[in-house]
Amino acid sequence: MITVKRVNSRQDFISQRDNYIAGKIECYPWGGEYRPETVFALAYDDNNIYVNLRTMESNPRMTVTERNGPVWCDSCMEFFCAPADDLEHGYFNFEMNSFPSLLLHYGLTPGDDKRHEVDYPMEAFELECEKGKDYWELYLSVPIALLKSVNQELCIKSGSRIRANLFKCGDETPVPHFGCHFPIDPEVIKAPQFHVPEYFGTLIFE
């Protein structure tokens, strides 16, 4: 379970990011020696859930520049979330490279034939990437209105819960890697696959 703290604004989240660090992506169910240190921060206000992902990669692969392109082939960080404390309302997958380009799909279940691109104003996500000498990081705003569009009963307030997971990957990087925060059982899921919402964990809002 991850506790998501309340924040006054996106600006406060960015300027005080270290106060909102919520965990690391350090579970690599399918092995591999390349495991870049990846930390995430989360917060929320009345309008958005704020996500920051920072990974210690000095030269991220970045080839995809279009929206909803195959960013998972590049150095990529991802936030998957279900707009409820169950999976009845499906889930969104936010996938981002260092351009930054965003792939955003929604569906009730996994499977390419059951998910579709989300038509939502790009500016609403306030997606930014910062690159340092030995790291890159993303800031993403997830509009609560978007989540409510598929679950009108959703109310994000103190004590509310939703389901989610966070990922670090790079399918076509020099060293392919597949990491997550909440563990995925490799005895059940034999090959790298993040579209397994049954392994999502709980976010609880403070």
C-alpha positions as CSV (number, residue, x, y, z in Angstrom):
1,M,0.0,0.0,0.0
2,I,1.2,3.5,-0.8
3,T,0.0,6.6,1.0
4,V,-0.5,9.6,-1.3
5,K,-0.2,13.0,0.5
6,R,-2.3,16.0,-0.2
7,V,-0.5,19.1,-1.7
8,N,-1.7,22.6,-2.3
9,S,-0.6,22.8,-6.0
10,R,1.5,21.3,-8.7
11,Q,4.1,24.0,-8.1
12,D,4.4,23.0,-4.5
13,F,4.7,19.3,-5.5
14,I,7.6,20.1,-7.9
15,S,9.4,22.5,-5.5
16,Q,8.9,20.1,-2.5
17,R,9.2,16.9,-4.4
18,D,11.4,15.1,-1.8
19,N,8.5,15.4,0.7
20,Y,6.3,13.3,-1.5
21,I,8.6,10.4,-2.3
22,A,6.4,7.3,-2.1
23,G,8.6,4.4,-3.2
24,K,11.0,2.8,-5.6
25,I,10.7,0.6,-8.7
26,E,13.0,-2.2,-7.7
27,C,11.2,-5.4,-8.4
28,Y,12.5,-7.1,-11.5
29,P,10.3,-10.3,-11.8
30,W,12.0,-11.6,-14.9
31,G,15.6,-11.0,-13.8
32,G,18.3,-9.0,-15.5
33,E,21.3,-7.2,-14.1
34,Y,20.5,-3.8,-15.4
35,R,18.2,-2.2,-12.7
36,P,18.6,1.6,-12.8
37,E,17.6,3.2,-9.5
38,T,14.1,4.6,-10.0
39,V,12.2,6.5,-7.4
40,F,8.7,8.0,-7.6
41,A,6.8,10.7,-5.8
42,L,3.0,11.1,-5.6
43,A,0.6,13.7,-4.4
44,Y,-2.9,15.0,-5.1
45,D,-5.2,18.0,-4.8
46,D,-8.8,18.6,-5.8
47,N,-8.1,18.4,-9.5
48,N,-5.1,16.1,-10.2
49,I,-3.0,13.2,-9.0
50,Y,0.6,14.3,-9.5
51,V,3.2,11.8,-10.5
52,N,7.0,12.2,-10.5
53,L,9.3,9.4,-11.8
54,R,13.1,9.8,-11.6
55,T,15.6,7.2,-12.9
56,M,19.3,7.1,-12.8
57,E,20.0,6.8,-16.5
58,S,22.5,9.1,-18.2
59,N,21.7,8.4,-21.8
60,P,18.1,7.3,-22.2
61,R,17.1,5.9,-25.6
62,M,14.6,8.3,-27.2
63,T,13.3,7.6,-30.7
64,V,9.5,8.0,-30.4
65,T,8.3,11.6,-30.6
66,E,4.6,11.2,-31.6
67,R,1.7,10.8,-29.2
68,N,0.6,7.2,-28.6
69,G,3.7,5.9,-30.3
70,P,5.6,2.7,-29.0
71,V,7.4,4.5,-26.2
72,W,7.9,1.2,-24.3
73,C,10.6,0.4,-26.9
74,D,12.6,3.5,-25.6
75,S,13.8,4.1,-22.1
76,C,10.4,4.4,-20.5
77,M,8.6,5.0,-17.2
78,E,4.9,4.2,-16.7
79,F,2.0,4.7,-14.3
80,F,-1.0,2.4,-14.6
81,C,-4.1,3.2,-12.5
82,A,-7.6,1.9,-12.0
83,P,-10.1,4.6,-11.0
84,A,-11.5,2.6,-8.1
85,D,-10.5,0.2,-5.3
86,D,-11.3,-2.6,-7.7
87,L,-10.9,-3.4,-11.4
88,E,-14.6,-3.2,-12.4
89,H,-14.0,0.2,-14.2
90,G,-10.9,-0.9,-16.1
91,Y,-7.6,1.0,-16.0
92,F,-5.5,3.6,-17.7
93,N,-1.9,3.1,-18.8
94,F,0.3,6.2,-19.0
95,E,3.6,5.4,-20.6
96,M,6.3,8.0,-21.2
97,N,9.8,8.4,-22.7
98,S,12.3,11.2,-22.2
99,F,11.1,13.3,-25.3
100,P,8.6,13.3,-23.5
101,S,6.0,11.5,-25.5
102,L,2.9,10.0,-23.9
103,L,1.1,6.8,-24.8
104,L,-2.3,6.7,-23.0
105,H,-4.8,3.9,-23.4
106,Y,-7.9,2.8,-21.5
107,G,-9.9,-0.4,-21.4
108,L,-11.8,-2.6,-19.1
109,T,-9.3,-5.5,-19.6
110,P,-5.9,-6.1,-21.0
111,G,-5.4,-7.0,-24.6
112,D,-4.7,-4.8,-27.6
113,D,-8.1,-5.5,-29.1
114,K,-9.9,-4.3,-25.9
115,R,-8.0,-1.1,-25.2
116,H,-8.2,2.2,-27.1
117,E,-6.3,5.5,-27.2
118,V,-7.7,8.2,-24.9
119,D,-8.7,11.4,-26.6
120,Y,-8.0,14.1,-24.0
121,P,-6.3,17.4,-24.3
122,M,-2.5,16.9,-24.0
123,E,-2.0,20.1,-22.1
124,A,-4.1,18.7,-19.2
125,F,-1.4,16.2,-18.4
126,E,1.3,19.0,-17.9
127,L,3.9,16.4,-19.0
128,E,7.5,17.6,-18.5
129,C,10.9,15.9,-18.6
130,E,14.1,17.1,-17.0
131,K,17.4,15.6,-17.8
132,G,20.5,15.8,-15.7
133,K,24.0,14.4,-16.1
134,D,23.1,11.0,-14.7
135,Y,19.3,10.9,-14.5
136,W,16.1,11.9,-16.2
137,E,12.7,12.5,-14.6
138,L,9.1,13.0,-15.6
139,Y,6.3,15.1,-14.1
140,L,2.7,14.1,-15.0
141,S,-0.6,15.4,-13.9
142,V,-3.5,12.9,-14.0
143,P,-6.8,14.8,-14.1
144,I,-9.3,13.5,-11.7
145,A,-12.0,14.5,-14.2
146,L,-10.5,11.9,-16.6
147,L,-10.7,9.1,-14.0
148,K,-14.3,10.2,-13.2
149,S,-15.2,9.9,-16.9
150,V,-15.2,6.1,-16.5
151,N,-16.3,6.0,-12.8
152,Q,-18.7,8.8,-12.0
153,E,-18.8,7.6,-8.4
154,L,-15.1,8.3,-7.8
155,C,-14.4,10.8,-5.2
156,I,-10.7,11.5,-4.4
157,K,-10.5,12.6,-0.7
158,S,-8.9,11.6,2.5
159,G,-9.4,7.8,2.9
160,S,-10.2,7.2,-0.8
161,R,-8.4,4.3,-2.5
162,I,-7.6,3.3,-6.0
163,R,-5.4,0.6,-7.6
164,A,-2.2,1.2,-9.4
165,N,1.4,0.1,-10.3
166,L,4.5,1.9,-11.6
167,F,7.0,0.6,-14.0
168,K,10.5,1.1,-15.6
169,C,11.3,-0.6,-18.8
170,G,13.0,-0.4,-22.2
171,D,12.1,-3.1,-24.6
172,E,14.6,-2.1,-27.3
173,T,17.3,-0.4,-25.2
174,P,20.9,-1.8,-25.2
175,V,19.9,-3.7,-22.1
176,P,16.2,-4.5,-22.1
177,H,14.7,-4.3,-18.6
178,F,11.3,-4.7,-16.9
179,G,10.8,-3.3,-13.4
180,C,7.8,-2.7,-11.2
181,H,6.9,-1.4,-7.8
182,F,4.2,-3.9,-6.8
183,P,5.5,-7.4,-7.5
184,I,4.3,-9.6,-10.4
185,D,4.7,-13.4,-10.0
186,P,7.0,-14.7,-12.8
187,E,5.8,-18.2,-12.1
188,V,2.4,-17.1,-13.3
189,I,3.3,-14.4,-15.8
190,K,6.1,-16.1,-17.6
191,A,7.3,-13.3,-19.9
192,P,7.6,-9.5,-19.3
193,Q,4.1,-8.1,-19.2
194,F,2.7,-5.1,-17.3
195,H,-0.9,-5.4,-18.4
196,V,-1.7,-7.6,-15.4
197,P,-4.0,-5.4,-13.3
198,E,-4.6,-8.3,-10.8
199,Y,-1.1,-7.3,-9.5
200,F,-1.9,-3.7,-9.0
201,G,-1.5,-2.4,-5.4
202,T,-3.5,0.1,-3.4
203,L,-3.0,3.9,-3.3
204,I,-4.7,5.4,-0.3
205,F,-5.2,9.2,-0.1
206,E,-4.1,10.9,3.1
